[in-house]
Amino acid sequence: MGSEITKTELENGLTVLLKEMHHAPVATFMIWYRVGSRNEIPGRTGISHWVEHMMFKGTPQFPGDLMERMISREGGFWNAFTWLDYTAYYETMPSDRIDLALQLEADRMINTVMSPEEVESERTVILSERAMYENQPHFLLNEELTAAAFRVHPYHHEVIGDAVDLRSMSREDLAEHYQRHYNPANAIAVVVGDFDTAGMLDRIKDVFGPIPAGGKTAPILREEPVQAGERRVTVNGPGDTAYLTYAYRVPGAAHPDYPALTLLNAAFAGGSSLGMFAGGGSNRSSRLYKALVGTELAAGAYGSLTPTIDPFLYMISAVVRAGRTIPEVEAALEAELARLAAEPITEAELAKALKRARAQFVMAGESISGQAQLIGAAEATTGDYRWFETVLDRLAVVTLADLERVREHYLHPRNRTVGLYEPSTDGQRHPPAGAEAD
């Protein structure tokens, strides 16, 4: 990734990662909290995402509309995102104005206001957001498929949460979640850009150091049992396009098999798996593309593998072409998986996959904000920012035997959940018999 990263832990437990990049007078500040949808319990699904929304309502010192104006006035921008394993906030600004980001994030770490009126207003916004997703076949299929794949581990629900919980959660629930997880001991501060490391570290100590440490998010102890057989779900809903997804249970990012799975995906489906910011998808030279899209069975086909803390899913997905059927596409996919077993990935395919993975990794880290995201995601996911610094080295030593070993171990029917999306004849989503529609 170039340049040195300095890692420090403050007395209150805040992890600080600093990387100087002086090619432009810009800096990105990010604060990552080690809490995401995996840390939610039934009745409170979606609470991490909702708290993220509430953080933009501001504090007594920096009301939300004032924060927005202050950052825009200085030529910067800010945003946030909630994921399975973490919640992150960031500002990218001219480097001589980045101190404003430090002040804003330190203040809203402890002083965010959650008025009853704002909570109710945001409840409506989030329920509307979820309703919008429910018109998207991909979301509907993914929600049902993930719920079927995870019966015990909290990865089973969507980041946005279940509608029943979004309707019932209270302001007190949100405040408790915020107070428990938003503190220095549970956070990672990342700064990348045009600054002096010693001076930036001193400033972070000044701004964040006085905040009480708080506690770390409790570990997830509900490990998902080994899957004993294939599971299948069928979803009917709006639209005129059918979808097919094979989801295989695979290890998290820190597992020794992850690099081999990354390159197996890149070679078979053409995708990258280096991070949620590192791209993915498919390409025309991949086996999956040729078997499904090249034969005009599917309009699109791709593989996805995202780094997570706990074991998650490697998904192979296809968009069924108009005039074709799910059984036709599934038969072709099964045939191609059988060919992958009979004719393993070749040296040439592995070399091309490694080249593609390297290129996507470099592109993901070209910008200052991209570097901050890669560093923060690695630290939040694996506990070690060097995961991304060394990932290319780990990929380079993956052998053909490693690819065949992980294929045989993970890509078998009893380890997968199959999801089918079939458009309703009337274009509507129907609840099961005896149930009420949302």
C-alpha positions in Angstrom: 0.0 0.0 0.0 3.0 2.3 0.3 4.1 4.6 3.1 4.2 3.7 6.8 1.2 3.3 9.0 1.5 4.3 12.6 -0.6 2.5 15.2 -1.2 3.8 18.7 -3.6 3.0 21.5 -4.6 5.9 23.7 -4.9 5.4 27.5 -8.7 5.3 27.1 -8.5 2.4 24.6 -9.0 4.4 21.3 -7.0 2.7 18.5 -5.4 5.3 16.2 -4.0 4.5 12.7 -2.2 7.3 10.9 -0.8 7.3 7.3 0.8 10.3 5.6 0.1 10.8 1.9 1.4 14.1 0.6 0.4 14.0 -3.1 -2.6 16.3 -2.5 -3.5 18.8 0.3 -6.4 16.6 1.4 -7.1 14.3 4.4 -9.7 11.8 5.4 -10.7 11.2 9.0 -12.7 8.1 9.9 -14.0 6.7 13.1 -15.0 3.1 13.2 -17.1 1.5 15.9 -16.8 -2.2 16.4 -20.6 -2.7 16.3 -22.8 -3.8 13.4 -25.8 -5.9 12.7 -24.0 -9.0 14.0 -24.2 -7.5 17.5 -28.0 -7.1 17.5 -30.6 -9.4 19.2 -34.2 -10.2 18.2 -36.3 -7.2 19.0 -33.5 -4.8 18.1 -32.5 -5.7 14.6 -31.6 -2.6 12.6 -30.6 -0.7 15.7 -27.0 0.0 14.6 -28.2 1.4 11.3 -30.8 3.5 13.1 -28.2 4.9 15.5 -26.1 5.8 12.6 -29.0 7.9 11.3 -29.4 9.6 14.7 -25.7 10.6 14.8 -26.4 13.1 12.0 -29.0 14.9 14.2 -26.0 16.5 15.9 -25.2 17.7 19.4 -25.9 20.8 21.5 -22.6 22.3 20.3 -22.9 21.1 16.7 -26.5 20.7 15.6 -27.0 18.5 12.5 -27.7 21.3 10.0 -24.8 23.3 11.4 -22.4 20.4 10.9 -23.5 20.0 7.4 -22.9 23.6 6.6 -19.6 23.8 8.3 -18.2 20.8 6.4 -19.6 22.0 3.0 -18.3 25.5 3.6 -14.8 24.2 4.0 -15.0 22.2 0.8 -15.4 18.8 2.4 -17.9 16.0 2.5 -19.0 13.5 5.1 -21.0 10.3 5.3 -21.3 7.0 7.2 -22.2 3.4 6.6 -23.4 0.4 8.8 -22.3 -3.1 7.9 -22.5 -6.6 9.4 -19.4 -6.1 11.6 -18.9 -2.3 12.1 -20.3 1.2 11.7 -18.1 3.9 10.3 -18.2 7.7 9.9 -15.9 9.8 7.7 -15.0 13.3 6.5 -12.7 14.1 3.6 -11.6 17.8 3.7 -8.7 20.1 2.8 -5.9 19.0 5.1 -5.7 22.3 6.9 -9.4 22.0 7.9 -9.4 18.3 9.0 -9.3 19.4 12.6 -13.0 20.2 12.3 -13.7 16.5 11.6 -11.8 15.5 14.8 -13.9 18.0 16.8 -17.2 16.9 15.3 -16.6 13.2 15.8 -15.3 13.5 19.3 -18.3 15.6 20.3 -20.9 13.3 18.8 -19.2 10.3 20.3 -20.6 11.4 23.7 -23.1 14.2 23.1 -25.4 13.1 20.3 -29.0 14.2 20.9 -31.8 11.8 20.3 -35.0 13.7 20.9 -38.3 11.8 20.9 -39.4 13.8 17.9 -36.3 13.1 15.9 -36.5 9.4 16.7 -40.0 9.2 15.4 -39.2 11.1 12.3 -36.3 8.8 11.6 -38.4 5.7 12.3 -40.6 6.8 9.3 -37.5 7.4 7.2 -36.0 4.0 7.9 -39.3 2.2 7.4 -39.7 3.9 4.1 -36.2 2.9 3.2 -37.0 -0.7 4.0 -40.2 -0.5 2.0 -38.2 0.7 -1.0 -35.8 -2.2 -0.7 -38.8 -4.6 -0.6 -39.5 -3.6 -4.2 -36.0 -4.9 -5.2 -35.8 -8.6 -6.0 -32.1 -8.8 -5.0 -32.9 -7.6 -1.5 -35.9 -9.9 -1.1 -34.0 -12.9 -2.2 -30.9 -12.1 -0.2 -32.9 -11.5 3.0 -34.6 -14.9 2.8 -31.5 -16.7 1.7 -29.4 -15.3 4.6 -32.1 -16.1 7.1 -32.1 -19.7 5.9 -28.3 -19.9 5.9 -28.0 -18.6 9.5 -30.4 -20.0 12.1 -28.2 -19.2 15.1 -25.6 -16.6 14.3 -26.9 -13.0 14.1 -25.7 -12.6 10.5 -29.1 -14.0 9.7 -30.8 -10.6 9.5 -30.4 -7.7 7.2 -28.4 -4.6 8.3 -31.6 -2.4 8.0 -33.4 -4.7 10.4 -36.8 -6.4 10.5 -39.9 -4.2 10.0 -41.5 -5.5 13.2 -38.5 -4.3 15.2 -38.2 -1.0 13.5 -41.8 -0.3 14.5 -41.4 -1.4 18.1 -38.0 -0.1 19.2 -38.0 2.9 21.5 -35.8 6.0 22.0 -34.5 4.3 25.2 -33.3 1.3 23.1 -31.4 3.6 20.7 -29.8 5.6 23.6 -28.7 2.4 25.4 -27.1 1.0 22.2 -25.3 4.3 21.6 -24.1 4.6 25.2 -22.9 1.0 25.2 -21.0 0.9 21.9 -19.9 4.4 21.1 -16.8 5.0 23.2 -13.0 5.1 22.7 -12.4 1.5 23.8 -14.7 0.3 21.1 -13.5 2.6 18.3 -10.8 3.0 15.7 -9.7 6.4 14.5 -8.1 6.4 11.0 -6.4 9.5 9.4 -4.9 9.3 5.9 -3.6 12.3 3.9 -1.5 15.4 4.1 -0.5 15.9 7.7 2.4 15.4 10.1 2.0 12.1 12.1 3.4 13.4 15.4 1.3 16.5 15.3 -1.9 14.6 14.3 -1.4 12.1 17.1 -0.9 14.9 19.6 -4.1 16.5 18.4 -6.1 13.3 18.6 -4.9 12.8 22.1 -6.0 16.3 23.0 -9.5 15.9 21.4 -10.3 12.3 22.2 -8.1 11.6 25.2 -10.4 13.1 27.8 -13.4 10.9 26.8 -14.0 8.1 29.2 -12.9 4.7 27.9 -16.2 2.8 28.1 -16.3 -0.8 27.2 -15.8 -3.0 24.2 -18.6 -4.7 22.4 -19.2 -8.2 23.8 -18.0 -11.1 21.6 -20.5 -13.2 19.6 -20.7 -16.6 21.3 -23.5 -18.1 19.2 -21.5 -20.0 16.6 -23.5 -21.3 13.7 -23.7 -25.1 13.7 -22.2 -27.1 10.8 -24.8 -27.4 8.0 -26.0 -30.9 7.5 -27.6 -30.6 4.1 -28.6 -28.2 1.3 -31.3 -25.7 2.1 -33.5 -24.1 -0.5 -35.7 -21.0 -0.4 -38.1 -19.6 -3.1 -39.2 -16.0 -3.1 -42.1 -14.6 -5.1 -42.3 -10.9 -5.7 -42.5 -7.9 -8.0 -40.6 -7.6 -11.3 -40.3 -9.7 -14.5 -36.8 -11.1 -13.9 -35.8 -14.4 -12.2 -32.7 -14.8 -10.1 -30.7 -17.8 -8.8 -28.1 -17.7 -6.0 -25.9 -20.5 -4.6 -24.5 -19.4 -1.2 -21.8 -21.6 0.4 -20.7 -21.2 4.1 -17.1 -20.1 4.1 -14.7 -18.8 6.8 -14.1 -15.2 7.8 -11.3 -12.9 6.6 -8.7 -14.0 9.1 -8.9 -17.7 8.3 -5.9 -19.2 6.4 -8.3 -20.4 3.6 -9.5 -17.0 2.8 -6.8 -16.1 0.2 -7.4 -19.3 -1.7 -11.1 -18.7 -1.7 -10.4 -15.2 -3.0 -8.5 -16.5 -6.0 -10.9 -19.4 -6.6 -13.7 -16.8 -6.9 -11.5 -14.6 -9.1 -10.6 -17.5 -11.4 -14.0 -19.2 -11.6 -16.3 -16.1 -11.5 -13.9 -13.3 -12.3 -14.6 -11.4 -9.1 -12.4 -10.0 -6.4 -12.9 -10.6 -2.7 -10.4 -8.3 -1.1 -12.9 -6.1 0.6 -16.3 -4.4 0.3 -14.4 -1.4 -1.3 -12.3 -3.5 -3.7 -14.8 -4.3 -6.4 -16.0 -7.6 -7.6 -18.4 -9.0 -10.2 -17.4 -11.1 -13.2 -15.6 -10.8 -16.5 -16.1 -12.2 -19.9 -13.2 -14.6 -19.7 -14.3 -16.4 -16.6 -15.7 -19.9 -16.6 -19.0 -18.7 -15.0 -19.6 -16.0 -17.5 -18.9 -18.2 -20.5 -21.2 -21.0 -19.2 -24.1 -18.8 -18.3 -24.0 -15.5 -20.1 -22.0 -16.6 -23.1 -24.7 -19.3 -23.8 -27.4 -16.7 -23.4 -29.0 -18.4 -20.4 -28.3 -15.6 -18.1 -28.1 -11.8 -18.5 -25.5 -11.6 -15.8 -23.5 -14.0 -13.6 -21.0 -13.2 -10.8 -19.4 -14.3 -7.6 -19.1 -12.4 -4.3 -17.0 -13.0 -1.2 -16.8 -10.3 1.5 -14.3 -10.2 4.4 -16.2 -10.7 7.6 -15.3 -11.5 11.2 -17.1 -14.7 11.5 -17.9 -17.3 8.8 -20.2 -15.9 6.2 -21.2 -16.7 2.6 -19.6 -17.1 -0.8 -22.4 -16.4 -3.3 -22.6 -17.4 -6.9 -25.5 -15.5 -8.5 -27.2 -15.4 -11.9 -29.8 -13.1 -13.5 -32.0 -15.3 -15.7 -32.3 -14.0 -19.2 -35.8 -13.3 -20.5 -37.3 -16.4 -22.2 -35.1 -18.7 -20.1 -35.9 -20.5 -16.8 -34.3 -21.0 -13.4 -34.0 -24.7 -14.0 -32.1 -24.2 -17.2 -29.7 -21.8 -15.5 -29.3 -24.0 -12.5 -28.6 -27.1 -14.6 -25.9 -25.1 -16.5 -24.4 -23.9 -13.2 -24.3 -27.4 -11.8 -22.6 -28.6 -14.9 -20.0 -25.9 -14.6 -19.3 -26.7 -11.0 -18.9 -30.3 -11.9 -16.5 -29.3 -14.6 -14.6 -27.3 -12.1 -14.1 -30.5 -10.1 -13.2 -32.6 -13.1 -11.0 -29.9 -14.7 -9.5 -27.8 -11.9 -8.3 -24.2 -12.3 -5.2 -24.1 -14.5 -1.9 -22.2 -13.9 -2.9 -19.7 -16.6 -6.3 -19.1 -15.0 -4.6 -18.6 -11.6 -2.1 -16.2 -12.9 -4.9 -14.1 -14.6 -7.0 -14.2 -11.3 -4.0 -13.0 -9.3 -3.3 -10.2 -11.8 -7.0 -9.1 -11.6 -7.1 -9.2 -7.8 -3.9 -7.1 -7.7 -5.4 -4.5 -10.1 -8.6 -4.2 -8.2 -6.7 -3.9 -4.9 -4.6 -1.1 -6.3 -7.7 0.7 -7.7 -9.5 0.5 -4.4 -6.6 2.2 -2.6 -5.8 4.9 -5.2 -7.6 7.7 -3.3 -7.0 8.9 0.2 -10.5 8.0 1.3 -10.0 4.5 -0.3 -6.8 4.0 1.7 -8.6 5.0 4.9 -11.5 2.6 4.2 -9.1 -0.3 3.5 -7.1 0.3 6.6 -10.1 0.8 8.9 -12.0 -2.2 7.5 -8.9 -4.5 8.0 -8.5 -3.4 11.6 -12.2 -3.6 12.4 -12.6 -7.0 10.7 -9.4 -8.8 11.6 -8.0 -6.7 14.5 -4.9 -6.0 12.4 -4.6 -3.3 9.8 -1.7 -5.2 8.2 -4.2 -7.7 6.8 -4.5 -5.5 3.8 -0.9 -4.5 3.7 0.1 -8.2 3.4 -2.9 -9.6 1.4 -1.1 -9.5 -1.9 1.8 -11.5 -0.4 -0.6 -14.1 0.9 -2.3 -14.3 -2.5 1.0 -14.8 -4.3 1.8 -18.0 -2.5 -1.6 -19.7 -3.1 -1.1 -22.8 -5.2 -3.4 -24.8 -7.5 -3.5 -27.5 -4.8 -4.9 -24.8 -2.4 -7.6 -23.9 -4.9 -8.6 -27.5 -5.3 -8.5 -28.1 -1.6 -10.9 -25.2 -0.7 -13.2 -26.1 -3.7 -13.6 -29.6 -2.4 -14.0 -28.5 1.2 -16.5 -25.7 0.8 -18.2 -25.9 -2.6 -20.4 -29.0 -2.1 -24.2 -29.2 -1.9 -24.6 -29.9 1.8 -22.7 -26.7 2.6 -24.9 -24.4 0.6 -28.2 -22.6 0.6 -29.9 -22.1 -2.7 -32.1 -19.1 -3.3 -34.6 -18.8 -6.2 -36.5 -15.6 -7.0 -39.6 -16.1 -9.2 -41.6 -13.0 -10.2 -45.2 -13.2 -9.2 -47.7 -13.4 -12.0 -49.5 -10.3 -10.7 -46.3 -8.5 -9.8 -47.0 -8.5 -6.1 -45.3 -10.0 -3.1 -47.7 -12.3 -1.2 -47.4 -13.2 2.5 -47.8 -16.9 3.5 -51.3 -18.2 4.1 -52.6 -16.9 7.5 -50.0 -14.1 7.7 -50.6 -10.4 7.4 -48.7 -8.3 4.9 -46.6 -5.4 6.2 
